[in-house]
Structures are given as structure tokens and as C-alpha cells.
Amino acid sequence: MKRVLIVDDAMFMRSTLKMMLRKGNFDVVGEAKNGFEAIEQYKKLNPDIVTLDIHMPDMGGVDALEGILDYDTHATVIMISAAGDNKHVLDAMKIGAKNFIVKPFSEDKVFQVLEKL
């Protein structure tokens, strides 16, 4: 069972994603609401996969991605962004994100992206 860290500033999005992932037999090992917490939780939990929102207060997803990859160059990070946020998604992919999911997302889309890993 793959271990997942969910990072999003919106509790509703974290809860929705957690419910979907658990239905898909993933183990949600942690949650974070900003980039600082994401890096801290990554180091503490060493998850197999991170879902990382791009726009968050304090430290956004692209900066958090860099921090996670500085710590673990093999980290598997999936970016989550609102539709129309192509520049940030492209930046994240260049830095090392493995894939991305566009909000609003469906359960099918989440599993489709995760199956590609």
C-alpha cells in the first residue's frame, strides 16, 4: 500500500482527496496546509507520494517542491492546481514534479494519474 502525504491549504480539499485515496487503497499518512509543513512532514514521514497544491499561504507548492527535492531527489510529487494555472504547473514539472492534477478533479482522474507512477 502506497503511503501518501496530502498538502493543501483548504481542509475541504484535503478531506476530499483523503477520502478518494483511501477508497483506492492508499494509506494517507499525513496532511499539511502550507509548504513549510509539507517539507517538515515529508522529512518526518517519508511518504511514497506527495500531492501538493500550488497556491498556498506562507510557502507555495513550487517552493515546497524544491525543498522536498533538495531533501530527497527521488521524491514522487504530484502537483494540484486550478485550471488555467499552466505557468506554475510547467515550472513544477521542470523542477521535478512527476505529474499534475487539475482542480476540480474527479476520482477517476486522481487514480488515472496515480496509476502512471
N, C-alpha and C positions, 0 to 999 in steps of 0.2 A: 504494500500500500504506500503510495507516494505521500510525502509529508509536505504540506503547503502553508506558507505564510501569506496572509491577505493584508494588503496595505491600501487603505482608502480613508480619506477624512470623513466620509459620510457613513455613519453607523448603519443606515439602511442598506447601502451598497455592500458593506462587509457582511451583514446578516444574509442578504440575498445570495451572495456568492458562496458563503459558507454552507447554506442550505443546499445549493446546487452541487457543490463539490462533495458533500457528504453523501448525497444521493448517488453520485458517481464513484463512490468507494475511495475517496481521497480522505486523508487524515489532516484536518485543519489544526495545525499545532500552535498557531499564534496569529495575532492581529496587531496592526499598528495604524495610527491615524495621521502620521506625517513621516517625512523622510528620515528624520533623526531617529525616531522609534524603529523605523524599518531596518536601519543599519544595526542598531542595538539588538533588536530581536533576531536578525539574521545571525549575528555572531553568537548569540546565546543558544538558538535553536537549531542552526544548521539545517534548514529545510531543503527538500529536493527541488521545490518550485516556489517562486515568489510571484504573486500577482500584484502589480504596482501601478497605482493610479498616477497619472502625470501631474495633475493640478491639485496641490495640497498646500495648506499654510505652513509657514516656518521653513520647510525644505521640500521642494517638489520632487516628483518622481525621477526626472532626468538626473538631478544631483544625487539622489539616493541610489540610483542605478550605478553611477560612477563610484560611490562609496562602497557599495556591495561588491562590485567587481574589483575594486582595489584590494578588498579583503580576500575575495575568492574569485579568481579569474574564470573558474568553471561554473559559476552560479547560473542557474536557469531562471531567467526573469521574463515574465510576460507583462507587457505594458497594457494599461487600460486607459482609454481616452475617449473623450466626447467626439462625436462625428465632426469633421471639419478641422481637426487638430493635427493636420498632416505634418507640419514642420517639426513639432515636438516628437511625433512618432518616428519620423525619419532620423532625427538626431539620436533618439534612443536606440534605434536599430543599428546605426553606425557605431555607437558606443559599445553595443554588445547584447542588447535585448534579443531574445530568441524569437519572439513573435509579439503580436498585439491583438487586443480585443477592443472593438468599438462599442461605446455606450450609446444607446441602451442595448444590452446584449441578451441573447436567448440562451437557454440551457444547451441547445444543440450547438450553437456557435462556440460556447465555452469548451464543450467536450471535443468539438472538431479541432480547435487549436491545441488542446492538451494532448490529443492523440498523435499530433505531429511531432511531439517532443521525443 
